[in-house]
Amino acid sequence: MKKTSQEKLYEAALELITAQGYENTTVLQIATKAGLTERTFFRKFKNKADIFFAGGEQYSQMLLTKMKESKANNTLAIVLESYFYAADFFDEHRERTVKRQKIIASHPDLEERELLKQSKIEELLVEYLLTAYGERSARLAVRLARAVYSVAWEEWLENDADSLHHLLEKAIADFNELKNY
């Protein structure tokens, strides 16, 4: 399957920034590495940072689609099912996901943007749940699911021996143990 110019730019950016750092990598270098022009880069992205956040819309839509398909009648279970789907996706794309996260963690502006993206996604998930559940239940479910998923996510980034799916199962088990306190 032929890669899109956006995919080529993303892969080039991951490789170059991993090797030489975010600040030391230029848009021209990324475009050249991808076999494209700087003009093509700017048709796809506003700036270098945008390349790491272009998938945010698809990610939030992936979560929402899974929530809509859920047969669960518990708000927390609905959200967690979507995070299991995301976990499977990230397990399939582990190497590039870990590289992306390391790049984001290395630059405060990127970290801030990542937090803002996550906050917007949480609000979208809450909005969806509000169509069938109360506000408190919706907000609590999204925030709890995000907290549980975040614990698994952080462990997954540091531990390449386990799948994110399995770590999410373990985090849920730990959460269940804690809530029975």
C-alpha positions as CSV (number, residue, x, y, z in Angstrom):
1,M,0.0,0.0,0.0
2,K,1.4,3.4,-1.0
3,K,2.0,5.8,1.8
4,T,0.4,9.2,1.8
5,S,2.6,12.3,1.9
6,Q,1.4,12.9,5.4
7,E,2.5,9.4,6.5
8,K,5.9,10.0,4.8
9,L,6.4,13.3,6.6
10,Y,5.4,11.8,9.9
11,E,7.8,8.9,9.6
12,A,10.6,11.2,8.5
13,A,9.9,13.5,11.4
14,L,10.0,10.6,13.9
15,E,13.3,9.4,12.5
16,L,15.0,12.8,12.3
17,I,13.8,14.2,15.6
18,T,14.6,10.9,17.4
19,A,18.2,11.2,16.1
20,Q,18.9,14.9,16.4
21,G,16.3,16.4,18.7
22,Y,13.2,18.5,18.2
23,E,14.9,21.9,18.2
24,N,17.7,20.7,15.9
25,T,15.4,19.3,13.2
26,T,14.0,21.7,10.5
27,V,10.9,21.4,8.4
28,L,13.1,21.4,5.3
29,Q,15.0,18.4,6.6
30,I,11.8,16.5,7.3
31,A,10.4,17.2,3.9
32,T,13.7,16.3,2.2
33,K,13.9,13.0,4.2
34,A,10.3,12.2,3.1
35,G,11.2,12.9,-0.5
36,L,8.9,15.8,-0.6
37,T,9.1,19.6,-0.8
38,E,8.9,22.1,2.0
39,R,5.8,23.5,0.3
40,T,4.1,20.1,0.5
41,F,4.9,20.0,4.2
42,F,3.1,23.3,4.7
43,R,0.1,22.2,2.7
44,K,-0.3,19.4,5.3
45,F,0.8,21.0,8.5
46,K,1.0,24.6,9.9
47,N,4.3,23.9,11.7
48,K,6.6,21.2,12.9
49,A,4.6,20.5,16.0
50,D,1.4,19.8,14.0
51,I,2.8,16.7,12.6
52,F,2.5,15.0,16.0
53,F,-1.1,16.0,16.5
54,A,-2.6,15.3,13.1
55,G,-4.1,12.0,14.3
56,G,-6.0,13.5,17.2
57,E,-9.2,13.8,15.3
58,Q,-9.0,10.1,14.2
59,Y,-8.2,9.0,17.7
60,S,-11.2,10.8,19.2
61,Q,-13.4,9.4,16.5
62,M,-12.1,5.9,17.1
63,L,-13.0,6.2,20.8
64,L,-16.4,7.6,20.1
65,T,-17.2,4.9,17.5
66,K,-16.4,2.2,20.0
67,M,-18.5,3.9,22.6
68,K,-21.4,4.0,20.2
69,E,-21.0,0.3,19.4
70,S,-20.9,-0.7,23.1
71,K,-23.6,-2.9,24.5
72,A,-22.6,-2.1,28.1
73,N,-25.1,-0.2,30.2
74,N,-22.5,1.2,32.7
75,T,-20.8,4.5,31.7
76,L,-17.4,3.4,33.0
77,A,-17.6,0.1,31.1
78,I,-18.5,2.0,27.9
79,V,-15.5,4.2,28.1
80,L,-13.1,1.5,29.1
81,E,-14.3,-0.6,26.1
82,S,-13.2,2.2,23.8
83,Y,-9.8,2.4,25.6
84,F,-9.3,-1.3,25.1
85,Y,-9.8,-0.7,21.4
86,A,-7.3,2.1,21.5
87,A,-4.9,-0.2,23.4
88,D,-5.1,-2.8,20.6
89,F,-4.4,-0.1,18.0
90,F,-1.3,1.2,19.9
91,D,0.0,-2.3,20.5
92,E,0.0,-2.7,16.8
93,H,1.9,0.6,16.3
94,R,4.1,0.4,19.4
95,E,7.4,1.5,18.0
96,R,6.2,4.7,16.4
97,T,3.9,5.5,19.3
98,V,6.7,5.2,21.8
99,K,9.0,7.4,19.6
100,R,6.2,10.0,19.4
101,Q,5.7,10.0,23.1
102,K,9.4,10.4,23.8
103,I,9.5,13.4,21.4
104,I,6.5,15.0,23.1
105,A,8.0,14.4,26.6
106,S,11.2,16.1,25.5
107,H,9.6,19.4,24.7
108,P,7.4,21.4,27.2
109,D,5.3,23.0,24.4
110,L,4.5,19.6,23.0
111,E,3.6,18.2,26.4
112,E,1.3,21.1,27.0
113,R,-0.4,20.6,23.6
114,E,-0.8,16.8,24.3
115,L,-2.5,17.6,27.6
116,L,-4.9,20.1,25.8
117,K,-5.6,17.4,23.2
118,Q,-6.4,14.9,25.9
119,S,-8.7,17.4,27.7
120,K,-10.6,18.0,24.4
121,I,-11.0,14.3,23.8
122,E,-12.3,13.8,27.3
123,E,-14.9,16.6,26.7
124,L,-16.0,14.8,23.5
125,L,-16.5,11.6,25.4
126,V,-18.4,13.3,28.1
127,E,-20.7,15.0,25.5
128,Y,-21.5,11.6,24.0
129,L,-22.3,10.1,27.3
130,L,-24.6,13.0,28.1
131,T,-27.0,11.8,25.4
132,A,-28.0,8.9,27.7
133,Y,-26.6,9.5,31.1
134,G,-26.4,12.3,33.7
135,E,-23.6,14.8,33.8
136,R,-22.0,13.5,37.0
137,S,-22.0,9.9,35.8
138,A,-20.6,10.9,32.4
139,R,-17.8,13.1,33.8
140,L,-16.9,10.6,36.5
141,A,-16.8,7.7,34.0
142,V,-14.6,9.5,31.6
143,R,-12.2,10.8,34.2
144,L,-11.9,7.4,36.0
145,A,-11.4,5.5,32.7
146,R,-8.8,8.1,31.6
147,A,-7.0,7.7,35.0
148,V,-6.9,3.9,34.7
149,Y,-5.8,4.0,31.1
150,S,-3.1,6.6,31.9
151,V,-1.6,4.2,34.5
152,A,-1.5,1.4,32.0
153,W,-0.2,3.8,29.3
154,E,2.7,5.1,31.4
155,E,3.7,1.5,32.3
156,W,3.5,0.4,28.7
157,L,5.8,3.2,27.5
158,E,8.4,2.1,30.1
159,N,7.9,-1.7,29.8
160,D,8.2,-3.2,26.3
161,A,7.5,-6.7,27.7
162,D,3.8,-6.3,28.1
163,S,1.0,-5.3,25.8
164,L,-1.0,-2.1,26.6
165,H,-4.2,-4.3,26.4
166,H,-2.8,-6.6,29.2
167,L,-1.6,-3.6,31.3
168,L,-5.0,-2.0,31.0
169,E,-6.6,-5.2,32.3
170,K,-4.2,-5.1,35.2
171,A,-4.9,-1.5,35.9
172,I,-8.6,-2.2,36.0
173,A,-8.1,-5.1,38.4
174,D,-6.0,-2.8,40.6
175,F,-8.8,-0.1,40.4
176,N,-11.4,-2.7,41.4
177,E,-9.3,-3.7,44.3
178,L,-9.0,-0.1,45.4
179,K,-12.6,0.7,45.1
180,N,-13.5,-2.2,47.4
181,Y,-11.5,-0.5,50.2
